[in-house]
Amino acid sequence: MKKLLLIALLGLSGAAAADRYVVDTKGAHAFVQFKISHLGFSWLYGRFDSFSGEFNFDENDPSAARIQMTVDTNSVNSNHTARDKHLRSDDFLNVAAHPTATFVSKSFSPASDGHGTMTGDLTLNGVTQEIELDVKFIGAGKDPWGGERRGYEATTELSLSDFKLKKSVDGAYEQLWLTVSVEGIKQ
């Protein structure tokens, strides 16, 4: 019985080694941004103003890192009211039917240079696809308010058709580049 208790306690202590961080959206230290070609002539940039998330990280086992995020698709902001209304329509994000997009990680493959590959499921417009994010560690440490923070930037390229988002004339903007920059506060 003592041996089983010891094994259980050791198992719990290993699981507890991962630190939990909440993405700092209140302090505006996190961003979900995108760029896409506008008719093949220029870049259109935008962001989502409302999202939340959290991640776990264990210094002793970086490959166990996990993240989950939820984005309010109605908060899309391309700095143009009429275009944002169109982006919210069923031509694109279909926010009436799908008010959120989510990402839930499944695995992380760290590299020695502070980069890594995060694999997970992105659900957008009611469609779930496995994607890979190129992750770059930015920094970690104590903040001026007595807390601890850790930050990353992740990028990926998405095909709109994979998520059943309608394309422009002649597919002038089929590819979207997504950048997620997060600063987490240790809990």
Summary of the structure (lengths in Angstrom):
residues: 187
radius of gyration: 18.9
end to end distance: 33.5
largest distance: 70.8
contacts: 524
relative contact order: 0.19
helix: 19%
strand: 52%
